[in-house]
């Protein structure tokens, strides 16, 4: 079997990617041939990283939350965000192993899972950094490639072996009636390949929407919507269910109360949720101590930006589903122990935008409404606590009902992407690019107070310094092609 190992090439690759960032267990040259072990590892590694990125970067970057102490993300000072690079490449190597094992053992479902997972991980990497080692990155020793070249982002998305082509291939490999995947190690769907197929095609729609200003995607989007299985309810969403054991615990639980005390609901988010008496507020944040448990709970917001911008030093702590402050976490409360890869609500907002832009047939308003309802349902938000009798009561009478305004889709999707990795950032950055980086196009957001980047939302993560030192020629070629290696460099998606 062609194994993707950590032998000669991978050891060098780890030097390129700063091997001290990757755990000792990953350096074992004997890779397991058991696909169940590899599947478990790649799921945990990938989702754990995404959850940490949501907590430390994703939410802060689009003012869903604010940091009261380390304000670098809030003020657009995005130096040295290389942990995403190291962690996701490590997970991609395992996804390639899973794909190879499935192929060798004649199990197309494990092969398909390997393709889906590496495509998801690669999509996060290219969306964060731009051009990356894709075709030659994280390959095995048999490839003989010691210094992987960087693929152009356009090719990563649309090339014959790019993300979209590979997801189409995975969709065709899946056998929903045979080649059983071990339910005990599939922490996403418990071995249900029909749901994995829905995730595969829903992810395709996410990526197609990402490039919809660069490529004509209407035909493929319509074909998926008309002919392929996609998410159609809350339970279809791709969320990793952490078990609470040491080897499978929510990554945020390893942080300490001080880390959480520094993260507050933003003033921007507070104003949005209070304007509509949105019941998700009770899940995303906790009321003040004086009003907790009363009939009139009070929530506070922290002004995003530099130290001193919030003169009142207020702001609600994150809600109980995210941390049982000031005590320690208790496993098993709703979304508390899940890591989100993609939810049904996100897909509905993608379809709403696609319908509004004429990329697919259907009602933008219907998808918009379904997205809001799905988000409220997923978060177990209590409508009655905020004075609503039913969802329709909230939808019709709060002011959120669709009025043929595309901006409504933007803001509701923004709210629904709370704690969904870096997706909120990727989507808002796309919106800004669509309107030539004019903040007036998204009036519910403004540049953060006291920011250090001339009111410009950073457009990418800069490459790890190790790349310039150890893979210099390929690094320099990529930087030249993209036009620089700064947080303001416009990758292909944003040009």
Secondary structure, DSSP 8 states (H G I E B T S, - for coil): -----SSHHHHHHHHHT-GGGS-GGGG-S-----HHHHHHHHHHHHHHHHHHHIIIIIHHHTTSEEESS--TTTTT-----THHHHHHHHHHHHHHHHHHHHHHTT-HHHHHHHHHHHHHHHHHHHHHHSSB--SSTT--GGG--SS---B-HHHHHHSTTSHHHHHHHHHHH--TTSS---TTT-TTTTT-HHHHHHHHHHHHHHHHHHTTTTS--HHHHHHHHHHS----SGGGSEEEE--SBTTB--GGGGS-HHHHHTEEEBHHHHHHHHHTT-TTHHHHB---TTTTTSSS-----B--BSTTS-TT----BB-TTT--TTS---TTSGGGGEEEEE-HHHHHHHHHHHHHTTSSSS-HHHHHHHHHHHHHHHTT--TGGGT-SSHHHHHHHSS-S--S-HHHHHHHHHHHTTTSTTHHHHHHHHHHHHTTT-GGGGTT----BT-SSTT---------HHHHHHSHHHHHHHHHHHT-SSTT---GGG-
